[in-house]
Every structure is written in structure tokens, then in C-alpha cells.
Amino acid sequence: MKLIFDINGGDNKSEIIKGAIEASNEFDTDIILVGREDFIKENLQKLDYNKDKVEIVDAKENIENNEDPAFALRRKKDSSIVIAMTLLKEKKADALISAGSTGALLAGGLFIVGRIKGIKRAVLPTSIPGMKSNTMVIDSGANMDTSPELLLEFATLGEVFLKEYYKIDSPKVGLLNVGSEEGKGNSLYKETYKVLKDSNINFVGNIEARDIMNNDVDLLVCDGFDGNILLKSIEGVVDFAVKNVFHSLEKSDLDDESKALFSKFLMTKFKNLDAKEVGGTILLGIDGNIIKAHGNSDERAIKNAAKYAISIVESNVVKKIKDKVEGK
């Protein structure tokens, strides 16, 4: 197993290196670090690792979030994303992990690695924990402008992914909307409702945001704009709730032993709400294993993204999706 890490992408480049090394040490995997060679070597001096398992590929440029992705890919041939994508395309490694620009990853996946035949757009699925199980949101940030036909494609990709990777036989599919009744929403979602209803997927209707964690559906379909707002809103509320609870606990009249026990209990309960525990998500629709990590990922998040990438590779889910979509 060999994993590529985009070091120039993301907000915390040193943390990405540390997470990559921790993943190599813990999971006994070979890694390729793509980024500014001098910066990588400087950071590696502080870490304990097996030098035989680490390869450095120099890449002096980075594609920023405010750049036009397609234009930047053509102009910045020495960017870490372009070089990393090329390595993946050439089968020099099994998966790529990046906390860099979502737009650049999407464009690079399409134009360099290549999409699965019959798929028009790549899409990001993200799991939201619920009372009983997780609900996958698709798209969670890759496509801001869509159509009913594209949302049906996203739903189909998500359904196949849930069947092949999570082993859910007949995933229940819902459409994110402002009301549960048919006919709710804007023109895009009204038309999408009709398209999903007439499709072969197990469509159960509109789902309001407040009901997502009640596990009414396995897959929640929306465009990347609404999906990204939804996820970041949930992250913000969870972060506020967790901090508020621990602040109240610290200010309480409980003795230190009780506080410690209660804190340990809360940490266990809140762990599945922590995005850093998941680490990243696959870019579905691409003919390769590309894992998108959060832009502000730290060492723990990157290590967990690597763990997820390994499970994706071992499941062979991309080939399974490709075979299903291409009708093989």
C-alpha cells in the first residue's frame, strides 16, 4: 500500500507532514510527500520514522482557493496537486490525500486522473452521525451549480457507494428541502423531486434539515452549495454545544474527581461528532482513489484520512462503482 499526501494544500502544512508520518508508522504503509522539498525535509528532522517508507517529490507551487481551478491546473504545472494527481494517474500509488482546494481537486480529478465513463461530475459524499446510524450527504461541496439530471447522477453514485462500501442493501434516499411535502422548494428542487420519484432509486421524499440526524434516510441529496452550508452549520453548532457543555462543567460545583469522570464520559459520546475522527471523504465519480480532507486538518485528521483511504483501497469500491455505472 502506498499513499500520496499533498503537502502544499491545506492550512496546516506541518500538521499534514506529521499526520502522514503517523499514518505510515501506525499502518505500516509507504508514503509519498509532494510539496516543497526543503520544507518537508526540515519538518521530517523533528520526527521519528522509517526512511525507507518515505519518498519526497518536490513541488514548489500550490493552487489557492481563490484561483480559477481549471486555469491554475494549466498554468501551475509544478503545483503539488498537479504532480500528485499525475503520480496517481500513473499508478505510482494507491490513493491521494489532500486538504487543498476542493475546486482544484475536482478539476484535477476530471482532467488528469479521469472520470468514470458515463459520469459528468465528481461529487463529495460526507457522513453525518445520527441517533442510530449515519446519513450521507451528497453533494457536500464539489458542485455549486447543478441540474435535476446531475442531482439524479449524484443520488445514483451515492446509492452505489452505500451498497458497495457500507453494505446497505436498499439505501433510502431523500432530497434536502425546506419542507417535507411534495411541491416544496425552489424550481431546482421541485423538478429534482419529480426526477428522483420517477427513477429506480429508493426515493422516500423531501427531508428537512432538522430531521437528518433522526436517520429518516441513508442518503440525502442536494447541490454542493446547500450541502456545504448544511455541514458547516452542523459543525458550528456541535462545536458550540461541546464547548458550552465543558465550560459549564468546569464552572460547576462538582469535585475534581466527578468532573474528570463526567469529562471522560462526554468525550466518548462526542467523539463520533468530531469531523477530525473521520478525516476525509472520497471524491466519487473519479477513476482513482482521491480523498478530500478538511482545509484546516491537523495531524489527527490527516492520520484518520489515511486510515479511511486505506479502507477505500482495500474495499476496491472505485472499481465496483465503475463496473456498476458502466454496466459491466
Solvent accessible surface area in square Angstrom, and as a share of the most:
residue,aa,sasa,rsa
1,M,88,0.39
2,K,62,0.26
3,L,0,0.00
4,I,0,0.00
5,F,0,0.00
6,D,1,0.00
7,I,0,0.00
8,N,1,0.01
9,G,0,0.00
10,G,15,0.14
11,D,100,0.52
12,N,51,0.26
13,K,49,0.21
14,S,43,0.28
15,E,45,0.20
16,I,3,0.01
17,I,0,0.00
18,K,66,0.28
19,G,0,0.00
20,A,0,0.00
21,I,5,0.03
22,E,57,0.26
23,A,0,0.00
24,S,3,0.02
25,N,81,0.42
26,E,102,0.46
27,F,54,0.22
28,D,102,0.53
29,T,3,0.02
30,D,47,0.24
31,I,1,0.01
32,I,3,0.02
33,L,0,0.00
34,V,0,0.00
35,G,0,0.00
36,R,81,0.30
37,E,64,0.29
38,D,108,0.56
39,F,53,0.22
40,I,0,0.00
41,K,101,0.43
42,E,99,0.44
43,N,12,0.06
44,L,8,0.04
45,Q,153,0.68
46,K,149,0.63
47,L,47,0.23
48,D,129,0.67
49,Y,43,0.16
50,N,73,0.37
51,K,149,0.63
52,D,136,0.70
53,K,49,0.21
54,V,23,0.13
55,E,81,0.36
56,I,47,0.24
57,V,33,0.19
58,D,50,0.26
59,A,0,0.00
60,K,132,0.56
61,E,62,0.28
62,N,23,0.12
63,I,3,0.01
64,E,88,0.39
65,N,123,0.63
66,N,138,0.71
67,E,35,0.16
68,D,87,0.45
69,P,40,0.25
70,A,33,0.26
71,F,107,0.44
72,A,1,0.00
73,L,12,0.06
74,R,151,0.55
75,R,133,0.48
76,K,26,0.11
77,K,133,0.56
78,D,55,0.29
79,S,0,0.00
80,S,0,0.00
81,I,1,0.01
82,V,15,0.09
83,I,34,0.17
84,A,0,0.00
85,M,0,0.00
86,T,51,0.30
87,L,27,0.13
88,L,10,0.05
89,K,106,0.45
90,E,90,0.40
91,K,163,0.69
92,K,109,0.46
93,A,12,0.09
94,D,55,0.29
95,A,0,0.00
96,L,1,0.00
97,I,2,0.01
98,S,1,0.01
99,A,4,0.03
100,G,7,0.07
101,S,8,0.05
102,T,40,0.23
103,G,26,0.25
104,A,0,0.00
105,L,1,0.01
106,L,24,0.12
107,A,10,0.08
108,G,0,0.00
109,G,0,0.00
110,L,33,0.16
111,F,147,0.61
112,I,42,0.21
113,V,7,0.04
114,G,22,0.21
115,R,125,0.46
116,I,2,0.01
117,K,157,0.67
118,G,65,0.63
119,I,11,0.05
120,K,130,0.55
121,R,79,0.29
122,A,0,0.00
123,V,0,0.00
124,L,11,0.05
125,P,1,0.00
126,T,37,0.21
127,S,30,0.19
128,I,5,0.02
129,P,26,0.16
130,G,21,0.20
131,M,161,0.72
132,K,180,0.76
133,S,61,0.39
134,N,80,0.41
135,T,1,0.00
136,M,6,0.03
137,V,0,0.00
138,I,0,0.00
139,D,0,0.00
140,S,6,0.04
141,G,11,0.10
142,A,12,0.09
143,N,5,0.02
144,M,88,0.39
145,D,117,0.61
146,T,28,0.16
147,S,35,0.23
148,P,19,0.12
149,E,106,0.47
150,L,17,0.08
151,L,0,0.00
152,L,49,0.24
153,E,27,0.12
154,F,0,0.00
155,A,0,0.00
156,T,51,0.30
157,L,1,0.00
158,G,0,0.00
159,E,21,0.10
160,V,17,0.09
161,F,1,0.00
162,L,6,0.03
163,K,74,0.31
164,E,30,0.14
165,Y,44,0.17
166,Y,87,0.33
167,K,135,0.57
168,I,56,0.29
169,D,132,0.68
170,S,67,0.43
171,P,0,0.00
172,K,82,0.35
173,V,0,0.00
174,G,0,0.00
175,L,0,0.00
176,L,21,0.10
177,N,14,0.07
178,V,118,0.68
179,G,5,0.05
180,S,64,0.41
181,E,100,0.45
182,E,100,0.45
183,G,46,0.44
184,K,84,0.36
185,G,25,0.24
186,N,89,0.46
187,S,92,0.60
188,L,36,0.18
189,Y,12,0.04
190,K,91,0.38
191,E,77,0.35
192,T,0,0.00
193,Y,25,0.10
194,K,114,0.48
195,V,32,0.18
196,L,0,0.00
197,K,116,0.49
198,D,122,0.63
199,S,29,0.19
200,N,162,0.83
201,I,18,0.09
202,N,56,0.29
203,F,34,0.14
204,V,74,0.42
205,G,8,0.07
206,N,8,0.04
207,I,16,0.08
208,E,35,0.16
209,A,54,0.42
210,R,190,0.69
211,D,42,0.22
212,I,2,0.01
213,M,66,0.29
214,N,82,0.42
215,N,23,0.12
216,D,62,0.32
217,V,3,0.02
218,D,25,0.13
219,L,0,0.00
220,L,0,0.00
221,V,0,0.00
222,C,0,0.00
223,D,13,0.06
224,G,0,0.00
225,F,111,0.46
226,D,43,0.22
227,G,0,0.00
228,N,41,0.21
229,I,91,0.46
230,L,17,0.08
231,L,21,0.10
232,K,112,0.48
233,S,59,0.38
234,I,36,0.18
235,E,65,0.29
236,G,43,0.41
237,V,100,0.58
238,V,27,0.15
239,D,70,0.36
240,F,140,0.58
241,A,40,0.31
242,V,32,0.19
243,K,132,0.56
244,N,73,0.38
245,V,51,0.29
246,F,49,0.21
247,H,108,0.48
248,S,62,0.40
249,L,14,0.07
250,E,115,0.52
251,K,146,0.62
252,S,40,0.26
253,D,151,0.78
254,L,82,0.41
255,D,87,0.45
256,D,118,0.61
257,E,126,0.56
258,S,37,0.24
259,K,34,0.15
260,A,63,0.49
261,L,117,0.58
262,F,87,0.36
263,S,31,0.20
264,K,147,0.62
265,F,107,0.45
266,L,17,0.08
267,M,120,0.54
268,T,97,0.56
269,K,120,0.51
270,F,43,0.18
271,K,114,0.48
272,N,91,0.47
273,L,56,0.28
274,D,48,0.25
275,A,52,0.40
276,K,69,0.29
277,E,54,0.24
278,V,78,0.45
279,G,6,0.06
280,G,10,0.09
281,T,19,0.11
282,I,1,0.00
283,L,4,0.02
284,L,3,0.02
285,G,2,0.02
286,I,1,0.01
287,D,50,0.26
288,G,12,0.12
289,N,26,0.13
290,I,0,0.00
291,I,0,0.00
292,K,24,0.10
293,A,1,0.01
294,H,77,0.34
295,G,24,0.23
296,N,78,0.40
297,S,2,0.01
298,D,35,0.18
299,E,54,0.24
300,R,93,0.34
301,A,3,0.02
302,I,1,0.01
303,K,34,0.14
304,N,17,0.09
305,A,0,0.00
306,A,0,0.00
307,K,119,0.50
308,Y,29,0.11
309,A,0,0.00
310,I,24,0.12
311,S,39,0.25
312,I,1,0.00
313,V,31,0.18
314,E,127,0.57
315,S,30,0.19
316,N,76,0.39
317,V,1,0.00
318,V,16,0.09
319,K,108,0.46
320,K,68,0.29
321,I,1,0.01
322,K,50,0.21
323,D,35,0.18
324,K,116,0.49
325,V,46,0.27
326,E,48,0.21
327,G,66,0.63
328,K,167,0.71
